[in-house]
Amino acid sequence: MKAKITCPECGMEAGVQTPKNGCLPFAKCTSCGKLIAAKPPSCCVVCSYSKSKCESSSVK
Ligand SMILES: [Zn+2]
């Protein structure tokens, strides 16, 4: 699925493609180019920086 994450560096929304089965621990901001890492204890950047959750956490 596609999710939008808010970059902690520049505050812009970056669209990311999340894997079907699993988390996305890192994503590259399409605006500033920074590598966004998941914020513990979240498993992935979608859970950390988006209003939506990744697929793996929604099925748990
Ligand atoms: Zn950014």
N, CA, C, O and the ligand as a Tripos MOL2 file, in Angstrom:
@<TRIPOS>MOLECULE
protein
  241   239    61     0     0
PROTEIN
NO_CHARGES

@<TRIPOS>ATOM
      1 N           0.8450   -1.1880    0.0000 N.3       1 MET1
      2 CA          0.0000    0.0000    0.0000 C.3       1 MET1
      3 C           0.8750    1.2290    0.0000 C.2       1 MET1
      4 O           2.0760    1.1680    0.2610 O.2       1 MET1
      5 N           0.2560    2.3250   -0.2930 N.am      2 LYS2
      6 CA          0.9850    3.5880   -0.2440 C.3       2 LYS2
      7 C           0.6020    4.3350    1.0150 C.2       2 LYS2
      8 O          -0.5600    4.3480    1.4220 O.2       2 LYS2
      9 N           1.5740    4.9410    1.6100 N.am      3 ALA3
     10 CA          1.3190    5.7150    2.8140 C.3       3 ALA3
     11 C           2.0580    7.0320    2.7170 C.2       3 ALA3
     12 O           3.0420    7.1760    1.9920 O.2       3 ALA3
     13 N           1.5530    7.9790    3.4680 N.am      4 LYS4
     14 CA          2.2330    9.2690    3.5090 C.3       4 LYS4
     15 C           2.8350    9.4430    4.8860 C.2       4 LYS4
     16 O           2.1470    9.3150    5.8990 O.2       4 LYS4
     17 N           4.0940    9.7300    4.9170 N.am      5 ILE5
     18 CA          4.7440    9.9810    6.1900 C.3       5 ILE5
     19 C           5.1920   11.4310    6.2450 C.2       5 ILE5
     20 O           5.5190   12.0380    5.2260 O.2       5 ILE5
     21 N           5.2000   11.9630    7.4360 N.am      6 THR6
     22 CA          5.6690   13.3260    7.6190 C.3       6 THR6
     23 C           7.1350   13.2920    8.0270 C.2       6 THR6
     24 O           7.4880   12.7530    9.0760 O.2       6 THR6
     25 N           7.9540   13.8540    7.2170 N.am      7 CYS7
     26 CA          9.3910   13.8330    7.4650 C.3       7 CYS7
     27 C           9.7300   14.6410    8.7160 C.2       7 CYS7
     28 O           9.3260   15.7980    8.8400 O.2       7 CYS7
     29 N          10.4780   14.0280    9.6500 N.am      8 PRO8
     30 CA         10.8480   14.7530   10.8590 C.3       8 PRO8
     31 C          11.9100   15.8150   10.6060 C.2       8 PRO8
     32 O          12.1250   16.6890   11.4470 O.2       8 PRO8
     33 N          12.5640   15.7490    9.4760 N.am      9 GLU9
     34 CA         13.6220   16.6950    9.1760 C.3       9 GLU9
     35 C          13.0840   17.9850    8.5750 C.2       9 GLU9
     36 O          13.4420   19.0810    9.0070 O.2       9 GLU9
     37 N          12.2180   17.8430    7.5720 N.am     10 CYS10
     38 CA         11.7710   19.0320    6.8610 C.3      10 CYS10
     39 C          10.2730   19.2770    7.0170 C.2      10 CYS10
     40 O           9.7630   20.3220    6.6130 O.2      10 CYS10
     41 N           9.5700   18.3060    7.6050 N.am     11 GLY11
     42 CA          8.1510   18.5040    7.8440 C.3      11 GLY11
     43 C           7.2720   18.3180    6.6340 C.2      11 GLY11
     44 O           6.0660   18.5560    6.6910 O.2      11 GLY11
     45 N           7.8710   17.8920    5.5370 N.am     12 MET12
     46 CA          7.0890   17.6680    4.3400 C.3      12 MET12
     47 C           6.5370   16.2540    4.3210 C.2      12 MET12
     48 O           7.0860   15.3490    4.9500 O.2      12 MET12
     49 N           5.4520   16.0780    3.5970 N.am     13 GLU13
     50 CA          4.8990   14.7460    3.4650 C.3      13 GLU13
     51 C           5.6020   14.0120    2.3350 C.2      13 GLU13
     52 O           5.7560   14.5290    1.2290 O.2      13 GLU13
     53 N           6.0200   12.8040    2.6440 N.am     14 ALA14
     54 CA          6.6690   11.9840    1.6370 C.3      14 ALA14
     55 C           5.8560   10.7280    1.4290 C.2      14 ALA14
     56 O           5.4470   10.0790    2.3920 O.2      14 ALA14
     57 N           5.6220   10.3860    0.1880 N.am     15 GLY15
     58 CA          4.8870    9.1680   -0.1170 C.3      15 GLY15
     59 C           5.8300    7.9830   -0.1180 C.2      15 GLY15
     60 O           6.8950    8.0270   -0.7340 O.2      15 GLY15
     61 N           5.4420    6.9360    0.5640 N.am     16 VAL16
     62 CA          6.2680    5.7370    0.5920 C.3      16 VAL16
     63 C           5.4250    4.5320    0.2030 C.2      16 VAL16
     64 O           4.2090    4.4960    0.3950 O.2      16 VAL16
     65 N           6.1090    3.5720   -0.3370 N.am     17 GLN17
     66 CA          5.4690    2.3020   -0.6770 C.3      17 GLN17
     67 C           5.8370    1.3060    0.4030 C.2      17 GLN17
     68 O           7.0110    0.9940    0.6030 O.2      17 GLN17
     69 N           4.8360    0.8120    1.0940 N.am     18 THR18
     70 CA          5.1200   -0.1410    2.1650 C.3      18 THR18
     71 C           5.0190   -1.5600    1.6270 C.2      18 THR18
     72 O           4.1600   -1.8580    0.7970 O.2      18 THR18
     73 N           5.8850   -2.4200    2.0960 N.am     19 PRO19
     74 CA          5.8210   -3.8190    1.6760 C.3      19 PRO19
     75 C           4.5500   -4.4890    2.1640 C.2      19 PRO19
     76 O           4.0130   -4.1410    3.2160 O.2      19 PRO19
     77 N           4.0730   -5.4600    1.3850 N.am     20 LYS20
     78 CA          2.8120   -6.1240    1.7090 C.3      20 LYS20
     79 C           2.8720   -6.8650    3.0250 C.2      20 LYS20
     80 O           1.9510   -6.7950    3.8390 O.2      20 LYS20
     81 N           3.9650   -7.5730    3.2210 N.am     21 ASN21
     82 CA          4.1250   -8.3380    4.4500 C.3      21 ASN21
     83 C           5.3540   -7.8560    5.1930 C.2      21 ASN21
     84 O           6.4500   -8.3850    5.0110 O.2      21 ASN21
     85 N           5.1700   -6.8710    6.0160 N.am     22 GLY22
     86 CA          6.3210   -6.4400    6.7820 C.3      22 GLY22
     87 C           6.3650   -4.9580    6.9780 C.2      22 GLY22
     88 O           5.4800   -4.2080    6.5650 O.2      22 GLY22
     89 N           7.4140   -4.5740    7.6160 N.am     23 CYS23
     90 CA          7.5780   -3.1880    7.9930 C.3      23 CYS23
     91 C           8.5640   -2.5050    7.0710 C.2      23 CYS23
     92 O           9.2740   -3.1310    6.2840 O.2      23 CYS23
     93 N           8.5730   -1.2200    7.2020 N.am     24 LEU24
     94 CA          9.5000   -0.4090    6.4340 C.3      24 LEU24
     95 C          10.3330    0.3880    7.4410 C.2      24 LEU24
     96 O           9.9380    1.4800    7.8480 O.2      24 LEU24
     97 N          11.4760   -0.1530    7.8390 N.am     25 PRO25
     98 CA         12.2620    0.4920    8.8900 C.3      25 PRO25
     99 C          12.9000    1.8040    8.4410 C.2      25 PRO25
    100 O          13.1900    2.6760    9.2600 O.2      25 PRO25
    101 N          13.1130    1.9340    7.1490 N.am     26 PHE26
    102 CA         13.7240    3.1560    6.6540 C.3      26 PHE26
    103 C          12.9880    3.6490    5.4260 C.2      26 PHE26
    104 O          12.4410    2.8620    4.6540 O.2      26 PHE26
    105 N          12.9810    4.9380    5.2580 N.am     27 ALA27
    106 CA         12.4230    5.5050    4.0480 C.3      27 ALA27
    107 C          13.1990    6.7660    3.7220 C.2      27 ALA27
    108 O          13.6860    7.4570    4.6160 O.2      27 ALA27
    109 N          13.3090    7.0550    2.4590 N.am     28 LYS28
    110 CA         14.0150    8.2510    2.0590 C.3      28 LYS28
    111 C          13.0090    9.3460    1.7610 C.2      28 LYS28
    112 O          12.0640    9.1530    0.9960 O.2      28 LYS28
    113 N          13.2220   10.4760    2.3640 N.am     29 CYS29
    114 CA         12.3300   11.6100    2.1300 C.3      29 CYS29
    115 C          12.4840   12.0960    0.7060 C.2      29 CYS29
    116 O          13.5930   12.3280    0.2230 O.2      29 CYS29
    117 N          11.3480   12.2460    0.0420 N.am     30 THR30
    118 CA         11.4050   12.6800   -1.3410 C.3      30 THR30
    119 C          11.6430   14.1770   -1.4490 C.2      30 THR30
    120 O          11.9360   14.6900   -2.5290 O.2      30 THR30
    121 N          11.5180   14.8670   -0.3400 N.am     31 SER31
    122 CA         11.6820   16.3100   -0.3590 C.3      31 SER31
    123 C          13.1160   16.7360   -0.0450 C.2      31 SER31
    124 O          13.7310   17.4830   -0.8060 O.2      31 SER31
    125 N          13.6470   16.2490    1.0970 N.am     32 CYS32
    126 CA         14.9880   16.6810    1.4950 C.3      32 CYS32
    127 C          16.0420   15.6060    1.2890 C.2      32 CYS32
    128 O          17.2380   15.8680    1.4190 O.2      32 CYS32
    129 N          15.6010   14.4010    0.9680 N.am     33 GLY33
    130 CA         16.5550   13.3510    0.6790 C.3      33 GLY33
    131 C          17.1320   12.6690    1.8940 C.2      33 GLY33
    132 O          17.9800   11.7860    1.7660 O.2      33 GLY33
    133 N          16.6830   13.0670    3.0810 N.am     34 LYS34
    134 CA         17.1840   12.4390    4.2980 C.3      34 LYS34
    135 C          16.6120   11.0410    4.4620 C.2      34 LYS34
    136 O          15.5010   10.7430    4.0250 O.2      34 LYS34
    137 N          17.4020   10.1970    5.1020 N.am     35 LEU35
    138 CA         16.9300    8.8630    5.4100 C.3      35 LEU35
    139 C          16.1700    8.9150    6.7300 C.2      35 LEU35
    140 O          16.7260    9.2510    7.7770 O.2      35 LEU35
    141 N          14.9050    8.5780    6.6550 N.am     36 ILE36
    142 CA         14.0530    8.6130    7.8400 C.3      36 ILE36
    143 C          14.0420    7.2310    8.4580 C.2      36 ILE36
    144 O          13.7500    6.2430    7.7840 O.2      36 ILE36
    145 N          14.3590    7.1600    9.7390 N.am     37 ALA37
    146 CA         14.3730    5.8720   10.4210 C.3      37 ALA37
    147 C          13.1700    5.7680   11.3410 C.2      37 ALA37
    148 O          12.6580    6.7710   11.8380 O.2      37 ALA37
    149 N          12.7310    4.5400   11.5590 N.am     38 ALA38
    150 CA         11.5930    4.3070   12.4380 C.3      38 ALA38
    151 C          11.9300    4.7280   13.8610 C.2      38 ALA38
    152 O          13.0580    4.5810   14.3310 O.2      38 ALA38
    153 N          10.9360    5.2420   14.5100 N.am     39 LYS39
    154 CA         11.1170    5.7350   15.8750 C.3      39 LYS39
    155 C          10.7250    4.6290   16.8510 C.2      39 LYS39
    156 O           9.5710    4.1990   16.8530 O.2      39 LYS39
    157 N          11.6550    4.1600   17.6800 N.am     40 PRO40
    158 CA         11.2990    3.0940   18.6270 C.3      40 PRO40
    159 C          10.1620    3.5190   19.5350 C.2      40 PRO40
    160 O          10.1190    4.6960   19.8950 O.2      40 PRO40
    161 N           9.2360    2.6530   19.9340 N.am     41 PRO41
    162 CA          9.2380    1.2090   19.6610 C.3      41 PRO41
    163 C           8.4930    0.8210   18.3960 C.2      41 PRO41
    164 O           8.1600   -0.3490   18.2090 O.2      41 PRO41
    165 N           8.2320    1.7640   17.5450 N.am     42 SER42
    166 CA          7.5240    1.4370   16.3140 C.3      42 SER42
    167 C           8.3910    0.5840   15.4050 C.2      42 SER42
    168 O           9.6170    0.6960   15.4000 O.2      42 SER42
    169 N           7.7300   -0.2690   14.6390 N.am     43 CYS43
    170 CA          8.4750   -1.1840   13.7870 C.3      43 CYS43
    171 C           8.8490   -0.5250   12.4800 C.2      43 CYS43
    172 O           9.7920   -0.9550   11.8160 O.2      43 CYS43
    173 N           8.1240    0.5170   12.1000 N.am     44 CYS44
    174 CA          8.4120    1.0750   10.7940 C.3      44 CYS44
    175 C           8.0780    2.5530   10.7250 C.2      44 CYS44
    176 O           7.4020    3.0950   11.5990 O.2      44 CYS44
    177 N           8.5520    3.1840    9.6940 N.am     45 VAL45
    178 CA          8.3820    4.6180    9.5480 C.3      45 VAL45
    179 C           6.9190    5.0180    9.3690 C.2      45 VAL45
    180 O           6.5180    6.1300    9.7150 O.2      45 VAL45
    181 N           6.1310    4.0930    8.8240 N.am     46 VAL46
    182 CA          4.7090    4.3940    8.6390 C.3      46 VAL46
    183 C           4.0280    4.5440   10.0040 C.2      46 VAL46
    184 O           3.2530    5.4730   10.2300 O.2      46 VAL46
    185 N           4.3390    3.5960   10.9140 N.am     47 CYS47
    186 CA          3.7600    3.6690   12.2600 C.3      47 CYS47
    187 C           4.2710    4.9010   13.0000 C.2      47 CYS47
    188 O           3.5500    5.4930   13.8030 O.2      47 CYS47
    189 N           5.4950    5.2760   12.7320 N.am     48 SER48
    190 CA          6.1170    6.3710   13.4640 C.3      48 SER48
    191 C           5.6510    7.7360   12.9750 C.2      48 SER48
    192 O           5.3620    8.6240   13.7770 O.2      48 SER48
    193 N           5.5820    7.8980   11.6730 N.am     49 TYR49
    194 CA          5.4050    9.2350   11.1300 C.3      49 TYR49
    195 C           4.1700    9.4060   10.2690 C.2      49 TYR49
    196 O           4.0290   10.4130    9.5750 O.2      49 TYR49
    197 N           3.2690    8.4240   10.3080 N.am     50 SER50
    198 CA          2.0530    8.5650    9.5330 C.3      50 SER50
    199 C           0.8500    8.3320   10.4230 C.2      50 SER50
    200 O           0.9590    7.7190   11.4850 O.2      50 SER50
    201 N          -0.2800    8.8160    9.9950 N.am     51 LYS51
    202 CA         -1.5210    8.5710   10.7420 C.3      51 LYS51
    203 C          -1.9800    7.1420   10.5330 C.2      51 LYS51
    204 O          -2.6940    6.5860   11.3670 O.2      51 LYS51
    205 N          -1.5790    6.5550    9.4400 N.am     52 SER52
    206 CA         -1.9570    5.1810    9.1880 C.3      52 SER52
    207 C          -0.9090    4.2280    9.7460 C.2      52 SER52
    208 O           0.1820    4.6330   10.1470 O.2      52 SER52
    209 N          -1.2680    2.9720    9.7580 N.am     53 LYS53
    210 CA         -0.3660    1.9440   10.2720 C.3      53 LYS53
    211 C           0.0660    1.0480    9.1320 C.2      53 LYS53
    212 O          -0.5920    0.9580    8.0960 O.2      53 LYS53
    213 N           1.1750    0.3970    9.3480 N.am     54 CYS54
    214 CA          1.6460   -0.5220    8.3090 C.3      54 CYS54
    215 C           0.7970   -1.7940    8.3320 C.2      54 CYS54
    216 O           0.0570   -2.0630    9.2780 O.2      54 CYS54
    217 N           0.9370   -2.5560    7.2590 N.am     55 GLU55
    218 CA          0.0960   -3.7470    7.1140 C.3      55 GLU55
    219 C           0.3180   -4.7540    8.2060 C.2      55 GLU55
    220 O          -0.6340   -5.3740    8.6810 O.2      55 GLU55
    221 N           1.5610   -4.9320    8.6180 N.am     56 SER56
    222 CA          1.8670   -5.9980    9.5720 C.3      56 SER56
    223 C           1.2930   -5.6740   10.9500 C.2      56 SER56
    224 O           0.9250   -6.5860   11.6910 O.2      56 SER56
    225 N           1.2110   -4.4060   11.3000 N.am     57 SER57
    226 CA          0.6620   -4.0800   12.6220 C.3      57 SER57
    227 C          -0.8500   -4.1080   12.6130 C.2      57 SER57
    228 O          -1.4650   -4.2820   13.6650 O.2      57 SER57
    229 N          -1.4660   -3.9420   11.4580 N.am     58 SER58
    230 CA         -2.9230   -3.9490   11.3980 C.3      58 SER58
    231 C          -3.4890   -5.3490   11.4490 C.2      58 SER58
    232 O          -4.6520   -5.5350   11.8090 O.2      58 SER58
    233 N          -2.6820   -6.3420   11.0910 N.am     59 VAL59
    234 CA         -3.1670   -7.6980   11.1190 C.3      59 VAL59
    235 C          -2.8860   -8.3710   12.4760 C.2      59 VAL59
    236 O          -3.4060   -9.4480   12.7680 O.2      59 VAL59
    237 N          -2.0750   -7.7270   13.2740 N.am     60 LYS60
    238 CA         -1.7230   -8.3090   14.5620 C.3      60 LYS60
    239 C          -2.8820   -8.2520   15.5230 C.2      60 LYS60
    240 O          -2.7610   -8.7010   16.6630 O.2      60 LYS60
    241 ZN         12.4140   15.5850    4.5300 Zn       61 ZN61
@<TRIPOS>BOND
     1     1     2 1
     2     2     3 1
     3     3     4 2
     4     3     5 am
     5     5     6 1
     6     6     7 1
     7     7     8 2
     8     7     9 am
     9     9    10 1
    10    10    11 1
    11    11    12 2
    12    11    13 am
    13    13    14 1
    14    14    15 1
    15    15    16 2
    16    15    17 am
    17    17    18 1
    18    18    19 1
    19    19    20 2
    20    19    21 am
    21    21    22 1
    22    22    23 1
    23    23    24 2
    24    23    25 am
    25    25    26 1
    26    26    27 1
    27    27    28 2
    28    27    29 am
    29    29    30 1
    30    30    31 1
    31    31    32 2
    32    31    33 am
    33    33    34 1
    34    34    35 1
    35    35    36 2
    36    35    37 am
    37    37    38 1
    38    38    39 1
    39    39    40 2
    40    39    41 am
    41    41    42 1
    42    42    43 1
    43    43    44 2
    44    43    45 am
    45    45    46 1
    46    46    47 1
    47    47    48 2
    48    47    49 am
    49    49    50 1
    50    50    51 1
    51    51    52 2
    52    51    53 am
    53    53    54 1
    54    54    55 1
    55    55    56 2
    56    55    57 am
    57    57    58 1
    58    58    59 1
    59    59    60 2
    60    59    61 am
    61    61    62 1
    62    62    63 1
    63    63    64 2
    64    63    65 am
    65    65    66 1
    66    66    67 1
    67    67    68 2
    68    67    69 am
    69    69    70 1
    70    70    71 1
    71    71    72 2
    72    71    73 am
    73    73    74 1
    74    74    75 1
    75    75    76 2
    76    75    77 am
    77    77    78 1
    78    78    79 1
    79    79    80 2
    80    79    81 am
    81    81    82 1
    82    82    83 1
    83    83    84 2
    84    83    85 am
    85    85    86 1
    86    86    87 1
    87    87    88 2
    88    87    89 am
    89    89    90 1
    90    90    91 1
    91    91    92 2
    92    91    93 am
    93    93    94 1
    94    94    95 1
    95    95    96 2
    96    95    97 am
    97    97    98 1
    98    98    99 1
    99    99   100 2
   100    99   101 am
   101   101   102 1
   102   102   103 1
   103   103   104 2
   104   103   105 am
   105   105   106 1
   106   106   107 1
   107   107   108 2
   108   107   109 am
   109   109   110 1
   110   110   111 1
   111   111   112 2
   112   111   113 am
   113   113   114 1
   114   114   115 1
   115   115   116 2
   116   115   117 am
   117   117   118 1
   118   118   119 1
   119   119   120 2
   120   119   121 am
   121   121   122 1
   122   122   123 1
   123   123   124 2
   124   123   125 am
   125   125   126 1
   126   126   127 1
   127   127   128 2
   128   127   129 am
   129   129   130 1
   130   130   131 1
   131   131   132 2
   132   131   133 am
   133   133   134 1
   134   134   135 1
   135   135   136 2
   136   135   137 am
   137   137   138 1
   138   138   139 1
   139   139   140 2
   140   139   141 am
   141   141   142 1
   142   142   143 1
   143   143   144 2
   144   143   145 am
   145   145   146 1
   146   146   147 1
   147   147   148 2
   148   147   149 am
   149   149   150 1
   150   150   151 1
   151   151   152 2
   152   151   153 am
   153   153   154 1
   154   154   155 1
   155   155   156 2
   156   155   157 am
   157   157   158 1
   158   158   159 1
   159   159   160 2
   160   159   161 am
   161   161   162 1
   162   162   163 1
   163   163   164 2
   164   163   165 am
   165   165   166 1
   166   166   167 1
   167   167   168 2
   168   167   169 am
   169   169   170 1
   170   170   171 1
   171   171   172 2
   172   171   173 am
   173   173   174 1
   174   174   175 1
   175   175   176 2
   176   175   177 am
   177   177   178 1
   178   178   179 1
   179   179   180 2
   180   179   181 am
   181   181   182 1
   182   182   183 1
   183   183   184 2
   184   183   185 am
   185   185   186 1
   186   186   187 1
   187   187   188 2
   188   187   189 am
   189   189   190 1
   190   190   191 1
   191   191   192 2
   192   191   193 am
   193   193   194 1
   194   194   195 1
   195   195   196 2
   196   195   197 am
   197   197   198 1
   198   198   199 1
   199   199   200 2
   200   199   201 am
   201   201   202 1
   202   202   203 1
   203   203   204 2
   204   203   205 am
   205   205   206 1
   206   206   207 1
   207   207   208 2
   208   207   209 am
   209   209   210 1
   210   210   211 1
   211   211   212 2
   212   211   213 am
   213   213   214 1
   214   214   215 1
   215   215   216 2
   216   215   217 am
   217   217   218 1
   218   218   219 1
   219   219   220 2
   220   219   221 am
   221   221   222 1
   222   222   223 1
   223   223   224 2
   224   223   225 am
   225   225   226 1
   226   226   227 1
   227   227   228 2
   228   227   229 am
   229   229   230 1
   230   230   231 1
   231   231   232 2
   232   231   233 am
   233   233   234 1
   234   234   235 1
   235   235   236 2
   236   235   237 am
   237   237   238 1
   238   238   239 1
   239   239   240 2
@<TRIPOS>SUBSTRUCTURE
     1 MET1         2 RESIDUE 1 A MET
     2 LYS2         6 RESIDUE 1 A LYS
     3 ALA3        10 RESIDUE 1 A ALA
     4 LYS4        14 RESIDUE 1 A LYS
     5 ILE5        18 RESIDUE 1 A ILE
     6 THR6        22 RESIDUE 1 A THR
     7 CYS7        26 RESIDUE 1 A CYS
     8 PRO8        30 RESIDUE 1 A PRO
     9 GLU9        34 RESIDUE 1 A GLU
    10 CYS10       38 RESIDUE 1 A CYS
    11 GLY11       42 RESIDUE 1 A GLY
    12 MET12       46 RESIDUE 1 A MET
    13 GLU13       50 RESIDUE 1 A GLU
    14 ALA14       54 RESIDUE 1 A ALA
    15 GLY15       58 RESIDUE 1 A GLY
    16 VAL16       62 RESIDUE 1 A VAL
    17 GLN17       66 RESIDUE 1 A GLN
    18 THR18       70 RESIDUE 1 A THR
    19 PRO19       74 RESIDUE 1 A PRO
    20 LYS20       78 RESIDUE 1 A LYS
    21 ASN21       82 RESIDUE 1 A ASN
    22 GLY22       86 RESIDUE 1 A GLY
    23 CYS23       90 RESIDUE 1 A CYS
    24 LEU24       94 RESIDUE 1 A LEU
    25 PRO25       98 RESIDUE 1 A PRO
    26 PHE26      102 RESIDUE 1 A PHE
    27 ALA27      106 RESIDUE 1 A ALA
    28 LYS28      110 RESIDUE 1 A LYS
    29 CYS29      114 RESIDUE 1 A CYS
    30 THR30      118 RESIDUE 1 A THR
    31 SER31      122 RESIDUE 1 A SER
    32 CYS32      126 RESIDUE 1 A CYS
    33 GLY33      130 RESIDUE 1 A GLY
    34 LYS34      134 RESIDUE 1 A LYS
    35 LEU35      138 RESIDUE 1 A LEU
    36 ILE36      142 RESIDUE 1 A ILE
    37 ALA37      146 RESIDUE 1 A ALA
    38 ALA38      150 RESIDUE 1 A ALA
    39 LYS39      154 RESIDUE 1 A LYS
    40 PRO40      158 RESIDUE 1 A PRO
    41 PRO41      162 RESIDUE 1 A PRO
    42 SER42      166 RESIDUE 1 A SER
    43 CYS43      170 RESIDUE 1 A CYS
    44 CYS44      174 RESIDUE 1 A CYS
    45 VAL45      178 RESIDUE 1 A VAL
    46 VAL46      182 RESIDUE 1 A VAL
    47 CYS47      186 RESIDUE 1 A CYS
    48 SER48      190 RESIDUE 1 A SER
    49 TYR49      194 RESIDUE 1 A TYR
    50 SER50      198 RESIDUE 1 A SER
    51 LYS51      202 RESIDUE 1 A LYS
    52 SER52      206 RESIDUE 1 A SER
    53 LYS53      210 RESIDUE 1 A LYS
    54 CYS54      214 RESIDUE 1 A CYS
    55 GLU55      218 RESIDUE 1 A GLU
    56 SER56      222 RESIDUE 1 A SER
    57 SER57      226 RESIDUE 1 A SER
    58 SER58      230 RESIDUE 1 A SER
    59 VAL59      234 RESIDUE 1 A VAL
    60 LYS60      238 RESIDUE 1 A LYS
    61 ZN61       241 GROUP 0 **** ****
